[in-house]
Amino acid sequence: MARITRDGISQLEHPRFDLASSSPQRLHWTVARNETIGFQLILRSEDLGSTNRVSVDIADSDIPASLYQAHYLRVKNAGYRWGPATRVLPYPADYPDALIPRQQQCGTDNTELFDAIRLPAKGLNQSVWVEMYIPDDALTGEHLIKIKVTDMLDDAPASESDSPVSIELPVLLSVIDATIPHRTSIDAIGEIYRSYRLEGVGDDRSQQNWQQMAQCYQTLAHQHRMVFIERTPDEPVSPQDWQDYLAAYQPALSGELFSKAQGYVGTGTNTPISIWRTPWTQEHDVTVEESMSEAELAAYTLRADVWADLVNTNGWQDTRYFAYAFDEVDGPTKLAESAPERHQYIARVHGDMQHIQQAIDKGTTANGREQPAIDLMWTSHSDPTVWLKDPQTTLVDRVRLWAPNAHAANTQFLAQRMALGEQAWFYHSGHPAVGGHSINLPGTDMRSWGVIGARYGLQGQLMWAVNLGNDELPFAQPSYKPDDDRVGNGVMVYPGNQLPRIGFPAAPGPIPSMRLKAWHRGLQDAELYHLARQRHPEEADALIKTLIPRALGEAVAHGDQSPTWPSESAAWIQWRDDLLALLSRN
């Protein structure tokens, strides 16, 4: 999870990573089945001599392994002042983020993007990401994986002393008798904002290459215990629209896309996506100009009836569904909540939310149908308790899916709603509520998301955009606005079709970021916590509360100015070790 700049000095994150050590714990991890282990090799040459390239090879093993090399981004305006005051790493500097896979597979296309790692100038770093997936059928006990790094001489060696030099790194994985569930405990959602234009497939969902690209993005998300939600194209209306929709998404909703028959490797095998947004237009941002008309409410009833019928017909009952009609429409603003015009507006808008939810429920249960509920999602920067005592503005018994930003996530209130069977999520914000999502932050920041969710028992988390960077400079300006000083805001994956801009072959399909990997690590940590809690609840709870004393609205209410959790990797590594130790006990 370390963020080491191009010219930064590697610090020892944990004794296990000391490559000069003779300890038997060097590069030795205890792991659960269905877990992915990832780490960086930082390559740095003090004397390039006759080579500026190395090969990195992973010996044959029963543990599937993947290799990526990091692309470095020059981070300039990066103070994170657009959001809550969030402590960032120094800038300007070159930070690694996009992770270029050695093999990029999307549909039937399989492209080799590099056979060697090109080293930068003398004394500069190159990060290489190594990832290993522990399958369900991995035998308990030790598994040895050998990583070999070899310099690739540019010319034939003049003498034996000039022959290629190799370094072999033996990685030992001790698999215990514990398996992370394939169905996720936390719904982690990232929004696809601009379709797949930069992948060269346009915006037309009826095209087969567009449908295939949508499936490639869902595959990457599923491997990271996430779901990517489409905001475009438009809502399907005609029979042909629905046919195109089914062609794109049915394999993910059925789980077929994630089968071994489709070449899928990773968590969630044969498991449908956990959560899905109904394909209805999000009509209101920030403000709602007019009350919902009877015709608009009737349209929601019809939509829900059609969707529920589709779910039943296709057997998609294992997925949860939500509707996204309003986004941050209730503030906060500079007006006091008691101001007459503000009170009138909030009462009207929250009443509309109740009416839409009722209209959706009416359509979902039409004709006596038993159907999983479709919950209307509420998003806001406001703590929902500000309206709690006013029957005209309260959201209680009007909303069932609560999704405030992390600063507004009142943990006591949300716990009460979850106890009544409702859903509670949070979305991005910053310190001290949750880790920030910009590139010049420690890897522990995005890792914190999953663990904070588990700490408070929340069922979901939302990243507002994952591919909304600069169209002309997708790797150089990965932010939705050039002046946003949260560098990386809006981008968690990069477009593989644009790789020639940074010196690689074009390979359409999503390129993950290091921040996506950190988010994934935290989601896996959450699953390990839940497993440990089933066996040793008091000890598991003590561990997570020691790591995360406070977060979300609780940290804000307490007056914390900085995160209560450690930013150093060693504490997180030790915390995971302690969870695995609990799981290893009978």
N, C-alpha and C positions, 0 to 999 in steps of 0.2 A: 504493500500500500504506500510505500515511500514515494515522495515527489522530489526527485533529484534532478536538478536542472542540467543543461548541457555541460556546464563547466563547474557544477557543484561537486563537493566531496562526499562520497558515500560514507554514511555513519552506520555503525553496527546497530541494527534494529533489535537484535535478539541474539543471545549466545548461540542459538541453533544455526544462525547464518554466518558464523565465523568460519570461513573456508580454510583458514590456517590452523584451525583447531583439530586436535586428535580425538576429541570427545565422540563417543558413539552416538550422541544426540545430534551431531552435525547433519543437517539436511535430512532429519528424521521426523516424520509427522505421523501422529495417530489420526486416523480418518474414519468417517462413517461411509457406508454405502450410499450411493446416489448423491454424493457430495463432489464438488469440483474444487480442486486445489490449484491456486494460481500464484505465481511469484515472478519477480523480475531477476534477470541477470543484467548487471551493469557492466558493459564492456568498455574498457578504457586502455588505450595504448600510450605508453610513455616514449616509445621509439618505434615508429611504423616500419622502419627498415625497408625490406623488399616487398611488403604487403600492406594493403589497406582493407583487406577483406578477411572474414573468417566464416567457416561453416559451423552450424550448430545442428547436431544430429541427436536424435533420441532413439536408443536401441529398442528393438522389438520387445514388447511387453504386453501382458494381458490387461494393462491399464491404458486406455486410449489417451493419447497426448497430442497437444496442438502447440504450434509455435507462431509467435507474432513478433514483429519489430515495431518499435514506437516511432511515430513522427513527432518532431519537436515543433512547437508553436512559439513564436515570439510574443510574449505577453507584455503589453504596455499599460494601457489604461485599465487598471485592475484592482481598484480599491474597495469594491463591493459596497459602495455608498448608495447605490440605488435601493438596496434593501436595508434591513436592520443592520446596525453596526456589527460587522463580522470580521474577525481577525483573519487576515490572509497571509500567505507566504510572500517573501520579497519579490518585487518586480521593479523595473523591467528585467526579464530573464526569459530564457528558452525552456519551456516545460513540455514534457511528453504527454500526449493525450491519445490521438488516433492510434489504434493498434492494427497494423497491416498483417493479415494472416498469410502464412506461407502458401496455403491452399485456400482459395476462395470458391466456395460452392454455392450456387444459386440455381435451383431447378436442376436441369440436366447439364448446366455449364460448370466446369471445374477448371479453374485457372491457377497455375502456379505463378505466384507474384514475385518470388525471389528464391534463389538457391544459395545465396550467401548474404551475410550481413556486412554492409559497407561501413567501415569505421570512419568517424569524422577526423578532423585534424588532431595532431598530437595533443594529448592531455585533455581531450573532450570525451564526453560519455555517449554511449548508445545503449538504450534500454531494450532488452529482449524479454518478452513475456512468455512464460512457459505455463501451460495449463494441462491438468490431468483430471480426467473424470473417472470416478470409482463406480463401476456398474453394480447393479443389484446382485449379480451372480459372482462378484469377487469373493474369493475364499478368505475367511478370517485368517489373520497371520500376516507375515511380512512379504512385501512385494518390492523388488529392486528394479529401479529404472535408472539407466545410465545415460547421462547427457555428456556429449563429447563436443568440445570446442576446438577447432583446428584452424591454424592460419593457412590461408590459401596464397601460396607464393605466386607472384606475377610472372616470374621467370623460372626456368629450370635451376635447381640448386647447383651452385658452383662446387660445393663440397658437402660431405655428409653433415657437417655442422650447420649447414644452411637448410637442411631438410625440414619439412613442415613439423611444427610443434603442436602437440595436442594436450589439452587439459581434460581430464575425465572427472565428472561430478556424479558420484553415486547418490541417488535419492532413494531413501527407504520409507515406504509407507506401511504402517501397521494398521490393517483393517480390523475394526472391532465389530461385534455382533449388534449393530444398530444401523437402521436405514432411514434416511430422511424421506418423508412422504413425497410421493409424486404430485399429489394435490397440495396446493400451497395453502399455508395458514394465513398469509397476508396477500391481498390483491395489490400487486404493484403495477401501476398503469402509466404509460407514457403516450402522449398524443402525437399522431402523425399530422402535421399541419399543411404541408404543401404537396401532398400526394408524392409522386415519384418522378417529377420532371427531371431532376438532376441525374436520375438513373437512365434517362433516355427512353422512357416508356410513356411519357405524356400524362394526361389526366383522365383518359377515357377508360372507365372500368370495363367496358365491353371488349376491350382488346386482351387477347390471351397473354401477351407479354406483361401487361399491367397486372393481371390477376396473378401471374407467376411471381412478380416482384412483391406484391402484397404478401404472398405466402412466404417468400424468403425473409421478409421483415418479421413476420409472425414467428417463423422458426427461430431466428436469433433471439427474439424476446422470450420465447418459451424456454430456450436453453438457459436463460438467465432468470427464470422464475418470474417473468413479467408478461404483460400483454400490451401490445401497441394498438391504440384505438384510432381509427380513421375519422377525421373531420370532413374529408371530401372523398369522393364526389358527392353530388346532390342525393337527396333521399330518393330511393327507388319508388316508382309509381306504377309504371306499365309492367305487363307480364315479362317483357324483355328485360326491363330494369332488374326485376327480381331474379330472373334467370342468370343475369350477369353477377348479381350479388351472391347468389348461391355458388356460382363457379369460383368466385374469389374466396369466400369465407367458410363454406360448408366443411372443407377438410379440417380447418382449425376448430370449428365448433363441434365436430364429431370426434376429433382426436386422430383421425386418419393421417393427417399431415405429419404427425409426430410418431409414426410407426416405424419399426425396423424395415418394413417392406419399402418405405419411402426413403430409406437411407438415414433416418434420424438417429442421432447419438446424443444422449444427454438426459437431464432430468425431465420428468413429465412424459415419459414414453407411453404411447397409447392413451394419453390423458387429455381430454378436451381443455380448451382455455378456461380459466377460472371465472372470468368476468367479461362482460361485453356490453358495449353501449348500443342501445337501439338506434337504428339508422335514421333518426329524426333530426332535423335541423336545430341547432342551438340558436334560438331567435333573439336572445336578449343579452347584451353586454353592458355592465355598469349601471344602466338605468332601464326602466320599463316605462314607456311613454303612456300607454293606455291599459285599462283593465282588459282582461280576457273576455272576448265575446262568447255568446252561446255557441256560435258556429265554430270558433276556435277550440272550445272545449269538446264539442262533438267530434272534431277532427282527431283529437287525442284519443277519444274512446275508440274510434274506428282504427286508428293506427295500432292501438294496443290489441284490439281484436285480431287484426291481420297478423301481428307479430306472434301472439300467443298461439294462433293456429299454425304458423310456420314452425314454432318450437315443438309443438306436439307432433306435427307431421314428420319432422326430421329427427325426433328423439334427442333434442338438445337440452333436456331438463337438468343435466349436471352442471350447467353454467348459470351463474347469477347475472341478472340484467339490470341496467339502470338507464334512466333518461336524463339527458343533459339539455335543459331548455334555458336556464338562467345561469349567468356567470357573474359573480361579484356585484349583484344589483342592489345590495343593501349596505354598502359602505365598509368602513365608517366614513363620515364626512366631517367637515368643520362645524356643521349644525348640531346642536344638542338634540338628543333623541326626544326630548320633551317639546322642542319647537313645533308649533302647530303644523307647518307645512311638511316637516320631516316626519312627524307622527302619522299624518294622513297618508304620506307616500308609503311608509313601511307597512302600515295596516293594509293598504291596498295590495301591495306586492306580495306580502306574506299570505294574504287571502287568496291571491291568484295561484300561489304555489299549492295551497290546500285544494283548490278547485281542480287544478290540473292533475294532482295525485288521485283525487276521487274519480276523475274522468278516465284516467289510465286504469285504475282498479276495476271500474265498470266494464271496460273493454276486455281486460284480462280474464275476468270471471264470466264473460258472456256465455250463454247457453249452458250454464251449470258446469263450466269447465274448471277442473282443478289445475292450476297453473302457477309456477313460481312467480312471486310478485315482481313487478317492475318498479323499482324505487326511483323517485325523482331526486336527483342530486342537488344539494344546496352547497354552494361555495361562497366564501366570504372572508374578508379581513376582520370581521366583527366577531367578538365573543358572543355566542347566542344567548348567554344569560342576561345580557343587557335588556332583553325584551321579556324576560321570563315571567315577571309579575303583572304584565299588562295583557289582558285577554284579547285585546285588539291586535297587538303586534307579536305576541308570542309565536314561536315556531313549534312548540310542543303539540303533539297530535296533528301536526300539519306536514312535518318532514320526517322521513324514515332513513334517509342517507345523509349523514352530517359530514361535510368535508370542508372545515375551516382551514385557513393556512395555519402553519405550525404555531405562530405567536398567539392566534386566537383559539387554539384547541384547548378548551377548558376541560382538563382531564377528569375532574370529579363529575361534571355534568355529563360528559360523554360516556363515562362508566355507567351512570344511571340509565342513559338511553339504551346502551348495549344490553344491560340487564333486562330490559323490556323487549329484547329481540330486534332492536334497530341496529343499523350499521354506522360505524364511525371511522372516518379516515382523517388524514391530514395532507396538506400539500406544502410545497417549498416555501421557505422563508429565510432564516439565517439564525445566527447566534442570538441569545442562548437557547432558543427553542429547539433548533435542529441544525444538523450540519449543513453548510452551504454547498452549492452545486457548481461553483466556478472552478476553473482549471488550476489556479494557483492557490489551492487549499490542500491540506494534508489528506491522504486517502482515507483517513479515519472519519472525515466529515461525511462523505456519502455512505461509508460503512455504517455510520450511526443510524441511518434511516430505519433499516430493518430491526435493529436492536431496540431503538426507541419505540417502534411499533409494538414489539413484543413486550417491552417493559410496561406499557400501559394497556396491553390487550387489544389494541386497535386492529381493525380488520383490513385496512387498505391505506394506500398512499399514492398520490397523484403527482406526476411530473408534467407540467403544463405543455411542454413541447420537447420533442427529441430530434427533430430534423429541420429546424427553422433557422438556418444560418444564412450567410450571404451567398446568393446565387452565383456571383462572379468569382468569389474567393472562398469556397466552402471550407478549405483547410486553413486558410490564413485569417478568416474572420468568422469563427464559429459562434456567433451571437445573433439574436434576432434583430438587434439594432446596433449600428457601429459605435454609438456613444454609451452603450450600456457597459458599466464597469464591472459587471459580473461576467467575466469572459467565459464563454461556454454556455451562457443562459439561452436555452432554446435548442441546444444540440447535445445529444448523447450518442448519436450514431452519425457516421459520415457516409457520403455516397460513393460506392466503389467505382461507379462509372467515371468519376472525376479524378481517379488516382493518377492519370498522366500529368496532372498539374504538379504532383510532387515526386515524379520520376518513376512511377510504377505502371505496369500495363493496366488498361481499363478492365475492370472486372465488376460488372453491375451487381449490386447487392449491398447490404448494410455492413459498414466497417465499425466495429465497436470502439468505444473510448475506454480509457483507464477508469473514468468515473463510473461508467456502466458496470465495469468489473467490480469496483468497490461497492456499489449499490447491491450487486448480486451477492458479494461476500457477506454483507450485513443481513440479507434475506436468509442466507444459509445459516448464519449465526442464530437468527431467530428460530429456525427450525430445530437446531441443536438444543437451544434453550427449552423449547416446548417438549422435546423428547426427554431431556434430563428432568424436567419438571414432573413429567408423568411418573418417574421412578423415585425422584428425591425432591419433592416440591419445596420444602423449606430451604434446603441448601441451594437449589437453583435460583429461587427468588432472592436469596441473600447475595448471590453472585451478581445478578443483573442489577440489583439496586446499588451495589458497591461500584459497579462500572458506570451506571447512569443514575446518580443520585436524584437528579431532577432534569426535566426537559419539557418541551411544549409549553402550554400555558402555565403549568405549575412553576417552571423556572422563571417565566416573566413575572408572575404574581409574587414570587419570592424576592424579586429584585436582582436576580443574577445578571451580571454584566457580561459574562463570558461563559462558555460551556462548562458544565459541571463534570463532563466526561473528559478523559485524557485525550490529548491529540497525538501522543507518542504511540507508535505501533506496538511497542513491547507489552503495554498493558492489555491491549486487545488480543494479542497473540496468547498471552498468559491466560486471559479470560476464556478463550476458546479451549485451550489446553485443560483448564479446570472443568469445563463442561464435558469434554471427552472423558476425563477421569471419572466423573460421575456416571456417565453412560457405560463405562467399562466395569463398574462395580455390579455385582450380582444383586 
